[in-house]
Amino acid sequence: MAITERLRHAWDAFRNRDPTRVNTYHYGESNYRNPSKADLRYGNDQSIIASIYNRIAIDCASISIQHVRLDQNGRYTENIDDSLNQRLTISPNLDQTPRSFLQDIYLSLFEDGYVAIVPVDADHDPTETGTFEFFELRRGRIVEWFPEYVRVECYNQKTGRREELIMPKKITAIIENPFYAVMNGPNSTLRRLSQKLNYLDAIDQQSASGKMDLIVQLPYTIKTDVRREQAEQRRKDIEVQLTGSKYGIAYMDATERITQLNRPLENNLLAQVEYLTKELYTRLGLTVGIFDGTASEQEKLWYNNGTIEPIVSAVTDELKRKFLTKTARTQGQSVMFFRDPFKLVPVSQIAEIADKFTRNEILSSNEVRAIMGFRPSDDPKADELRNSNIAASKQELESDAKTPPTDDELAQE
């Protein structure tokens, strides 16, 4: 580009500002935090429960969900590049990426037990037609249930606030937590653990409040109002001495006696918290190794199949049920999730796995190179499902010989 053209079309966000426009242009309602993000209840965000929610939500959001086409045997054939797939893989809305959107979905699912995926913007009215293009999907918190409708709280991009909507159930994906009995039930393990943690925090706060919990025994009986006033005055004098002294020192009369009450009390609250935490880990398929990265292969397999798969399947099943019409399902359309099996494989095993996949004609060489992050090879054989350790048969050689030459080969000759 010529220097004159570059200067003519140049744009700088800091230089190309109209100083008078800042005060006249209204950008909408402002917030100092993202109002579209999911919030945890007070107390859960300050305990071990938040780390459990976040760990499972991150692992679930790492699994991509796509709108696909299946063959007559129900096998995956290709992705469908439509508005639904773009919302699930590129941009569900203006504020979130697909991964952050799904993570919000899972966090709300764990917190409330139910969550709604609401199509808030489309080219046609979804209540009147089953064929419409999705322009925006939002996470909705269900606040009220009706026979055929639900009242949901969604973020309104146009106003910048969370607002309540009444949406038909037939066009709203309502997802139920598969672990509702463990995480959201009235007497669930997680609710009991949360209650015990709140009790433990209250005891810790009381112990660290700075109170001395003293009883002062005076050398006279307090039966009259005069003696009671003298005792109250004596208590205030001790408080003034302790608070006004640099080192918290006070003097006492020789006939007075002090008894301190803030002795450590033995209780089994901490043991109950440890027991409930272990019980919750067991019921959710979690281990300490899942959090610190030392989990064995068997632990990861149980975690993926027993915890992650039911949650992601609940989302995909509901998306397929509500966002795909009966005609689309009969045409082979579906919503599926895909997990990268090579993510958790160490580098030392990649070569052995690649050899087995190519030798058994499961993946081509270029498909293996794409998984490892390398650019595809230009060799035509790299796209063939063929065992390179076995020589080509006589029939294959004869078929290659009978193949007519291409125009480029003829030109070279």
ABEGO torsion letter per residue (X at the ends): XBAAAAAAABBBAAABBBAAAAAABBAEBBBABBAABBBBBBGAAABAAAAAAAAAAAAAAABBBBBBBBBAAGBBABBBBBAAAAAAAABABAABBAAAAAAAAAAAAAAAGBBBBBBABBABBAAABABBBBABBBBBBBABBBAABBBBBBBBAAAGBBBBBBBBAAABBBBBBAAAAAAABAABAAAAAAAAAAAAAAAAAAAAAGBAGBBBBBABBBABAAAAAAAAAAAAAAAAAAAABAAGBBBBBAABBBBBABBBBBBAAAAAAAAAAAAAAAAAGBBAAAAAGABBAAAAAAAAAAAAAAAAAAAAAAAAAAABBAAAAAAGBBBBBBBBAAAABBAAAAAAAAAAAAAAGABBAAAAAAAAGBBBBABAAAABBBBAABBBBAAAAAAAAABBBBAAAAAAX
